Amino acid sequence: MNTIAIVDYGMGNFHSVARALQAAAPDADVRICRSAAEITAASRVVFPGQGAMPDCMRTLNESGLRDAVLQAARTKPLLGVCVGEQMLFSTSEEGDSPCLNLFSGSVKKFQGPQFASSRQHGDEAHELLKVPHMGWNRVQQTRAHPLWNGIDDGTHFYFVHSYYAVPTDPALTVGQTHYGLTFTCAVAADNIFAVQFHPEKSADPGLRLYRNFVDWNP
């Protein structure tokens, strides 16, 4: 049986991810894991995250799970979700944080005259794009991948984020979204696939992506 470890280092909506995975793959053994041994024993790993990058990296390091995540990223299918995707890169502008450096690249904040804080009010606020980027948006599949199987190009997924990853190597990008600018929202290399959006909040397409991950044999 497929054993799927959801890495619980204290910064993520682990129970929502677990429920979605159980719905998508009732034949799989889905476990929220708080020990390195559980992650090492699993056949595949989901690495979610939410909150500020400095807090996520600090909490991951303090949890004792960092090495287990890095080992999983080298040896078995791994799916990064939201900040879990961002953490795979080298650095983040949020708190000038070093990340896991599995992928070369940086995590940047939405900036520019087209963006405004969600707390801003005024006559022109309705003309500006709010940060965080929150809600449904189309994902353009920039290249084929098994995790896109059965998911139409241009399908809407659910986003909640103020930062986005910028890979050094454009070949890492497998999905893009436009929100004031066109940004990478899905990356893949070898046994790793990672997304900025939330599959567990994305209805049937999100469940299909989770099912594809369970069936994926890179």
C-alpha positions as CSV (number, residue, x, y, z in Angstrom):
1,M,0.0,0.0,0.0
2,N,1.1,3.6,-0.7
3,T,2.1,5.3,2.5
4,I,1.9,9.1,2.1
5,A,3.6,11.2,4.8
6,I,2.3,14.7,5.3
7,V,5.2,16.6,7.0
8,D,3.8,18.3,10.1
9,Y,6.5,20.7,11.3
10,G,3.9,23.1,12.8
11,M,3.2,25.5,9.9
12,G,0.6,24.2,7.5
13,N,-3.0,23.1,7.0
14,F,-2.1,19.5,7.4
15,H,-5.6,18.2,8.3
16,S,-7.1,19.8,5.2
17,V,-4.4,18.2,3.0
18,A,-4.9,14.9,4.7
19,R,-8.7,14.9,4.1
20,A,-8.2,15.8,0.5
21,L,-5.7,13.1,0.0
22,Q,-7.9,10.5,1.7
23,A,-10.8,11.6,-0.6
24,A,-8.7,11.4,-3.7
25,A,-7.0,8.2,-2.8
26,P,-9.0,6.1,-0.4
27,D,-6.7,3.1,-1.1
28,A,-3.7,5.0,0.3
29,D,-2.4,5.1,3.8
30,V,-2.3,8.9,4.6
31,R,-0.4,9.9,7.7
32,I,0.3,13.3,9.3
33,C,3.9,12.7,10.4
34,R,5.8,14.5,13.1
35,S,8.9,12.3,13.3
36,A,11.8,11.8,10.9
37,A,11.4,8.0,11.1
38,E,7.8,8.2,9.8
39,I,8.8,10.4,6.9
40,T,11.7,8.1,6.0
41,A,9.4,5.0,6.1
42,A,6.8,6.5,3.8
43,S,6.7,5.8,0.1
44,R,5.9,9.4,-0.9
45,V,5.8,12.8,0.9
46,V,3.7,15.9,0.8
47,F,5.3,19.0,2.1
48,P,2.8,21.8,2.8
49,G,3.4,25.2,4.4
50,Q,1.6,28.4,5.3
51,G,2.6,31.6,7.1
52,A,5.7,33.8,7.0
53,M,8.8,32.2,5.5
54,P,11.1,33.0,8.5
55,D,8.7,31.3,10.8
56,C,8.3,28.3,8.5
57,M,12.1,27.8,8.1
58,R,12.7,28.3,11.8
59,T,9.9,25.8,12.8
60,L,11.1,23.3,10.3
61,N,14.7,23.5,11.6
62,E,13.5,23.2,15.2
63,S,11.2,20.3,14.5
64,G,14.2,18.1,13.6
65,L,12.5,17.2,10.2
66,R,14.7,19.2,7.9
67,D,17.1,16.4,7.1
68,A,14.2,13.9,6.5
69,V,12.6,16.3,4.1
70,L,15.9,16.8,2.2
71,Q,16.4,13.0,2.1
72,A,12.9,12.5,0.8
73,A,13.4,15.1,-1.9
74,R,16.4,13.0,-3.1
75,T,14.8,9.6,-3.0
76,K,11.0,9.5,-3.4
77,P,8.1,11.4,-4.9
78,L,7.6,14.7,-3.1
79,L,4.8,17.2,-3.5
80,G,5.3,20.8,-2.2
81,V,2.3,22.9,-1.6
82,C,2.1,26.7,-1.2
83,V,4.9,27.9,1.1
84,G,6.1,24.3,0.9
85,E,6.8,25.0,-2.8
86,Q,8.6,28.3,-1.9
87,M,10.8,26.6,0.7
88,L,12.4,24.4,-2.0
89,F,14.1,27.4,-3.4
90,S,17.3,29.2,-2.4
91,T,16.2,32.4,-0.7
92,S,13.0,34.4,0.0
93,E,12.6,38.2,0.2
94,E,10.3,37.6,3.1
95,G,12.6,38.3,6.0
96,D,15.6,37.8,3.8
97,S,15.3,34.1,4.6
98,P,17.6,31.3,3.4
99,C,15.5,28.3,2.2
100,L,16.2,24.7,1.5
101,N,18.1,25.4,-1.8
102,L,16.8,22.3,-3.6
103,F,16.0,24.5,-6.5
104,S,18.1,27.5,-7.6
105,G,16.0,30.7,-7.5
106,S,14.4,33.2,-5.2
107,V,10.9,34.0,-3.8
108,K,9.7,37.5,-4.5
109,K,6.8,39.6,-3.3
110,F,4.2,41.1,-5.6
111,Q,5.2,44.7,-6.1
112,G,4.5,47.6,-8.4
113,P,1.8,50.1,-9.1
114,Q,-0.7,47.4,-10.1
115,F,-0.6,45.9,-6.5
116,A,-1.9,47.3,-3.3
117,S,-2.1,46.1,0.3
118,S,-5.4,44.4,1.1
119,R,-5.7,46.9,3.9
120,Q,-5.7,49.9,1.6
121,H,-8.9,51.9,1.2
122,G,-9.8,54.8,-1.0
123,D,-11.4,55.8,-4.3
124,E,-8.8,54.1,-6.4
125,A,-8.4,50.9,-4.4
126,H,-10.9,49.0,-6.6
127,E,-8.6,49.6,-9.6
128,L,-5.6,47.9,-7.9
129,L,-4.8,44.2,-7.5
130,K,-4.9,43.2,-3.9
131,V,-2.1,41.5,-2.1
132,P,-2.4,38.7,-1.0
133,H,-3.5,37.2,-4.3
134,M,-6.5,35.3,-3.0
135,G,-9.1,33.3,-5.0
136,W,-9.4,31.2,-8.1
137,N,-7.1,31.8,-11.1
138,R,-6.3,29.9,-14.3
139,V,-3.2,27.8,-14.5
140,Q,-1.5,27.5,-17.8
141,Q,0.4,24.2,-18.2
142,T,3.7,25.2,-19.8
143,R,4.8,21.6,-20.3
144,A,3.3,18.1,-20.0
145,H,3.7,16.2,-16.7
146,P,2.0,13.2,-15.2
147,L,0.5,15.3,-12.4
148,W,-1.5,17.2,-15.1
149,N,-3.1,14.1,-16.4
150,G,-6.9,14.6,-16.7
151,I,-6.6,18.3,-15.9
152,D,-7.4,20.7,-18.7
153,D,-5.0,23.4,-19.5
154,G,-6.4,26.7,-18.1
155,T,-8.1,25.0,-15.2
156,H,-8.8,27.2,-12.2
157,F,-7.1,26.5,-8.9
158,Y,-7.3,28.3,-5.6
159,F,-4.5,30.7,-4.5
160,V,-3.7,32.5,-1.2
161,H,-0.2,34.1,-1.3
162,S,1.8,37.4,-1.4
163,Y,5.1,35.8,-2.6
164,Y,5.9,33.7,-5.7
165,A,8.9,31.6,-6.7
166,V,11.2,32.7,-9.6
167,P,13.3,29.7,-10.7
168,T,16.8,30.4,-12.1
169,D,16.2,27.6,-14.6
170,P,13.0,28.3,-16.7
171,A,12.8,24.6,-17.5
172,L,11.7,24.0,-13.9
173,T,8.4,25.7,-14.6
174,V,5.5,23.5,-15.5
175,G,2.7,25.9,-14.7
176,Q,2.1,29.7,-14.8
177,T,-0.6,32.1,-13.6
178,H,-1.2,35.7,-14.5
179,Y,-1.9,38.2,-11.6
180,G,-0.6,41.6,-12.6
181,L,2.3,39.7,-14.0
182,T,2.9,36.1,-15.3
183,F,4.5,34.1,-12.5
184,T,5.5,30.5,-12.0
185,C,2.9,28.6,-10.0
186,A,4.1,25.0,-10.5
187,V,7.6,23.5,-10.8
188,A,8.9,20.0,-11.4
189,A,12.2,18.2,-11.6
190,D,12.9,14.5,-11.4
191,N,10.8,13.2,-8.4
192,I,9.7,16.6,-7.1
193,F,6.5,18.5,-8.1
194,A,5.5,21.6,-6.3
195,V,2.6,24.1,-6.6
196,Q,1.9,27.6,-5.3
197,F,-1.9,27.0,-5.3
198,H,-3.8,24.9,-2.8
199,P,-5.1,21.6,-4.4
200,E,-7.0,20.8,-1.2
201,K,-9.1,24.0,-1.7
202,S,-9.4,23.5,-5.5
203,A,-12.4,21.1,-5.7
204,D,-12.3,18.3,-8.3
205,P,-9.1,19.5,-10.2
206,G,-7.2,19.6,-6.9
207,L,-8.4,16.1,-5.9
208,R,-7.3,14.9,-9.4
209,L,-3.8,16.4,-8.9
210,Y,-3.5,14.6,-5.5
211,R,-4.7,11.3,-7.1
212,N,-2.1,11.8,-9.9
213,F,0.6,12.3,-7.2
214,V,-0.4,9.1,-5.5
215,D,-0.2,7.2,-8.9
216,W,3.0,8.9,-10.0
217,N,6.1,6.8,-10.5
218,P,9.0,9.1,-11.5
